[in-house]
Amino acid sequence: MGGSNDVVSYSVKVIMVITLSLALFFLANQQTDLFLNRPVSQNEVLTIKFNFDDEFHADKRKYFAVVMIPTTPNHISIRNIIRGSWGNVSAWKVGMDNLDAEYKSIKLMWVIGALKDQEYPEEFKEEISKNNDIYICDKIDEHRTVLKYKVLWSYMRAVQLFDFKYFVKTDDDILVNLPLLLSHLKDSPRSHYYGGRCGMGYGGFGGYPKWRYCSGGGYYMSKDVVEHAISLPPQYHRVPFRPEDAYSGYLVHMAIKTQNFSVTIATNKKALSLSGYKCGPWEYFFYHHEFHKMQEDFNMITVNKTVKCV
């Protein structure tokens, strides 16, 4: 019986690799948006190169959550602050004690775009040599115009490289209340789940439907939602609108509509604080933060679970 299951599991993986490869081929070579039936500029064409023998990054350890953070090469100090504060499970002095080890297993995934006609700084190269958490996609890093494609790339790369339950997306100007977030995910559905601050709507123009999405400051998806998003036909991956969080919601919406796939879109009022943390209960999952104060505030919060409002 075990051998039969192994064959089925292997077959599923082979099918997924073939599906991704075909999607990437069409993304790279098809110059017409089939959904809008219009020409597509070269800037909108997503080209991704996969290396399925990537020994440096291949990591099939079981993770409860992969935490993806889009960033740029010059944000080295920000990445180091996060690695030493909220992104480091062992740095938390409060909140982690009630979680079993399996729920504290996270993988940081910094995603950076390629640079156009220039070398990466030496300091950045040194950072890469010391940390197995930086992933460079080959789309030129023009931030806002390609951020959505960096997110799609990270979905594909995460499924390729990691064994995980949840995919979490946040930004490098966010302080994440990791114990509270992991506790929430521990008690959440393991499938058909997409959550965060999800009250926003988009679409309804240019032939596109309307859909709901979760704010890009911090959202989370069960692995099967990620897999369905990346298995969509290429015309759904390549779109002209810019917001990366609306784009992620669009992929979820189209997976629901075209793949007979159900998803619970869970809006949580305590998912994202746009004003950061000042005082009072430490009750949100994601806090917008000034990065130069992140380490100081993290140290204060982990010593005192709440800060008295004066």
C-alpha positions in Angstrom: 0.0 0.0 0.0 2.8 2.4 0.9 4.5 1.8 -2.5 1.3 2.7 -4.3 1.0 5.9 -2.3 4.6 6.8 -3.1 3.9 6.3 -6.8 0.8 8.5 -6.6 2.7 11.2 -4.7 5.5 11.1 -7.2 3.1 11.3 -10.1 1.4 14.4 -8.6 4.8 16.1 -8.2 5.7 15.3 -11.8 2.4 16.7 -13.1 3.0 19.9 -11.0 6.5 20.4 -12.4 5.2 19.9 -16.0 2.3 22.4 -15.4 4.7 25.0 -14.0 7.1 24.5 -16.8 4.4 24.9 -19.5 3.1 28.0 -17.7 6.6 29.5 -17.6 7.1 28.7 -21.3 3.9 30.5 -22.3 4.6 33.4 -20.0 8.0 33.9 -21.6 6.9 33.4 -25.2 3.2 34.5 -25.6 2.9 38.2 -26.4 -0.9 38.5 -26.3 -3.1 38.7 -23.2 -5.8 36.0 -24.0 -8.1 37.4 -21.3 -8.3 40.9 -22.7 -7.2 39.9 -26.3 -4.8 42.8 -26.6 -1.0 43.1 -27.2 1.2 42.8 -24.1 4.2 45.1 -23.6 7.6 43.4 -22.9 7.5 44.9 -19.4 4.4 42.8 -18.6 5.9 39.5 -19.8 7.0 37.4 -16.8 10.1 35.2 -17.4 11.2 33.0 -14.6 14.0 30.5 -14.7 13.7 27.5 -12.4 16.7 25.4 -11.3 15.3 22.2 -9.9 18.8 21.1 -8.8 19.4 24.2 -6.7 21.4 22.6 -3.9 22.0 25.9 -2.0 18.3 26.6 -1.5 16.7 23.2 -1.8 15.2 22.6 1.7 12.5 20.0 2.1 12.4 20.3 5.9 8.9 20.6 7.2 8.0 24.2 7.9 4.7 25.4 9.5 5.0 28.7 7.7 7.1 30.2 4.9 7.3 34.0 5.5 8.0 35.9 2.2 9.2 39.5 2.3 9.9 41.4 -0.9 13.0 43.6 -0.5 15.8 45.3 -2.4 19.6 44.7 -2.2 20.3 47.9 -0.3 18.0 47.0 2.6 20.7 44.9 4.4 20.3 46.6 7.7 16.5 46.1 7.7 17.0 42.4 6.9 19.5 42.0 9.7 17.1 43.7 12.2 14.3 41.4 11.3 16.6 38.3 11.4 17.5 39.3 14.9 14.1 40.3 16.1 10.6 39.2 15.1 11.9 36.8 12.4 13.9 34.9 14.9 11.8 32.5 17.0 14.4 32.2 19.7 14.5 36.0 20.2 11.0 36.1 21.6 11.0 36.2 25.4 7.2 36.1 25.6 4.4 34.4 23.7 6.2 31.3 22.2 6.0 29.1 25.3 2.4 27.9 24.5 3.4 26.7 21.0 4.7 23.3 20.3 7.9 23.1 18.2 6.1 22.1 15.0 4.2 25.5 15.0 7.4 27.5 15.6 9.1 26.2 12.5 9.3 29.1 10.0 11.4 29.9 7.0 12.2 33.5 6.0 12.2 34.1 2.3 13.6 37.4 1.1 12.8 37.9 -2.6 14.8 40.4 -4.6 14.6 41.3 -8.3 17.5 41.4 -10.7 19.5 44.6 -11.3 19.7 46.1 -14.7 23.3 46.5 -16.2 24.9 46.7 -12.8 26.6 44.5 -10.2 25.2 43.7 -6.8 27.1 45.6 -4.0 29.9 43.6 -2.3 28.1 44.0 1.0 25.1 42.3 -0.4 27.1 39.5 -1.9 28.6 38.9 1.5 25.2 38.8 3.0 24.1 36.1 0.6 27.2 34.0 1.4 26.2 34.1 5.1 22.4 33.6 4.9 20.5 30.9 3.2 17.3 33.0 3.0 17.7 35.3 -0.1 16.1 34.4 -3.4 16.7 36.4 -6.6 14.2 36.3 -9.4 15.4 37.3 -12.8 12.8 40.0 -13.4 14.4 43.5 -13.4 13.7 45.0 -10.0 11.6 48.1 -10.7 9.7 47.5 -7.5 6.1 48.7 -8.0 5.8 47.5 -11.6 7.2 44.1 -10.9 6.3 43.5 -7.3 3.3 41.4 -8.2 5.5 39.2 -10.4 8.0 38.8 -7.5 5.1 37.6 -5.4 4.0 35.0 -8.1 7.6 33.9 -8.4 7.8 33.4 -4.7 4.6 31.3 -4.7 6.2 29.0 -7.4 9.6 28.9 -5.7 8.1 28.2 -2.2 6.2 25.2 -3.6 9.2 24.0 -5.5 11.6 24.2 -2.5 9.7 23.8 0.8 7.3 21.5 2.6 5.0 24.0 4.4 1.5 24.4 5.7 1.1 28.2 5.3 2.5 30.9 3.1 2.7 34.3 4.8 3.4 37.5 2.8 4.5 40.7 4.6 6.8 43.7 4.0 10.1 44.8 5.4 8.5 47.8 7.1 6.3 45.5 9.1 6.8 44.3 12.7 5.2 40.9 12.9 3.7 39.7 16.2 4.9 36.2 15.4 3.6 34.3 18.4 0.1 35.7 17.9 0.2 35.0 14.2 1.4 31.4 14.6 -1.1 30.8 17.4 -3.9 32.0 15.0 -2.6 29.8 12.2 -2.3 26.8 14.5 -6.1 27.0 15.1 -6.9 27.8 11.4 -7.9 25.5 8.6 -5.0 23.7 6.9 -6.7 24.0 3.5 -8.9 26.3 1.4 -7.8 29.3 3.5 -6.8 32.9 2.7 -6.8 35.5 5.4 -5.7 38.8 6.7 -7.2 42.3 6.5 -9.4 41.3 3.6 -12.1 44.0 3.3 -10.7 45.6 0.1 -12.2 45.3 -3.3 -10.7 45.7 -6.8 -11.6 45.1 -10.4 -14.7 45.9 -12.4 -12.8 47.6 -15.2 -11.4 46.6 -18.6 -13.3 43.3 -18.7 -12.1 42.2 -15.3 -14.5 40.9 -12.6 -14.7 42.4 -9.1 -13.0 40.5 -6.3 -11.9 40.8 -2.7 -8.3 40.8 -1.5 -6.2 40.9 1.6 -3.8 43.8 2.3 -0.2 43.1 1.2 1.1 44.4 4.6 0.3 40.9 5.9 -1.7 38.0 4.6 -1.6 34.2 4.8 -2.6 31.3 2.6 -2.8 27.6 3.1 -0.5 25.7 0.7 -3.3 24.4 -1.5 -4.4 28.0 -2.3 -0.9 28.8 -3.4 -0.7 25.7 -5.6 -4.1 26.5 -7.2 -3.0 30.1 -7.8 0.2 29.1 -9.6 -1.6 26.4 -11.7 -3.8 28.9 -13.4 -3.4 29.3 -17.1 -0.8 32.0 -18.1 -3.4 34.6 -19.2 -4.5 34.9 -15.6 -0.9 35.4 -14.3 -0.1 38.2 -16.7 -2.3 41.3 -16.1 -1.9 45.1 -16.5 -2.9 46.3 -13.1 -0.2 47.0 -10.6 -1.1 46.4 -6.9 0.5 43.2 -5.8 -2.1 42.5 -3.0 -5.0 43.0 -5.4 -3.1 40.7 -7.8 -2.9 37.9 -5.2 -6.6 38.3 -4.5 -7.3 38.1 -8.2 -5.4 34.8 -8.5 -7.4 33.4 -5.6 -10.6 34.6 -7.2 -9.8 33.1 -10.6 -8.9 29.8 -8.9 -12.3 29.8 -7.3 -14.1 30.6 -10.6 -12.2 28.4 -13.0 -11.0 25.4 -11.0 -14.1 24.5 -9.0 -12.0 25.3 -5.9 -13.5 26.7 -2.7 -11.7 29.2 -0.5 -12.6 30.7 2.8 -11.5 34.4 2.7 -11.2 35.2 6.4 -11.2 38.9 7.3 -9.6 39.6 10.7 -9.9 43.1 12.1 -6.8 42.4 14.2 -4.7 41.3 11.3 -3.0 44.6 10.3 -2.4 47.9 12.2 -1.6 50.7 9.8 -0.6 53.0 12.5 2.1 50.8 14.1 2.4 49.9 17.8 2.4 52.7 20.3 1.0 51.3 23.6 -1.7 49.1 25.0 -2.5 45.5 24.2 -0.1 43.8 21.7 -3.0 42.4 19.7 -2.4 42.7 16.0 -0.5 40.2 13.8 1.2 42.8 11.6 2.2 46.4 12.5 3.4 49.0 10.0 6.7 50.3 11.5 9.5 52.6 11.1 12.4 50.2 10.5 14.9 52.3 12.6 12.7 51.8 15.6 11.9 48.2 15.0 14.6 46.6 17.1 14.0 49.0 20.0 10.3 48.5 20.0 10.7 44.7 19.6 13.0 44.6 22.7 10.5 46.6 24.7 7.5 44.5 23.6 9.2 41.2 24.3 10.1 42.3 27.9 6.7 43.8 28.5 3.8 42.1 26.7 1.9 45.4 26.8 3.2 49.0 27.2 1.3 51.3 29.5 -0.3 54.2 27.7 0.6 57.5 29.4 
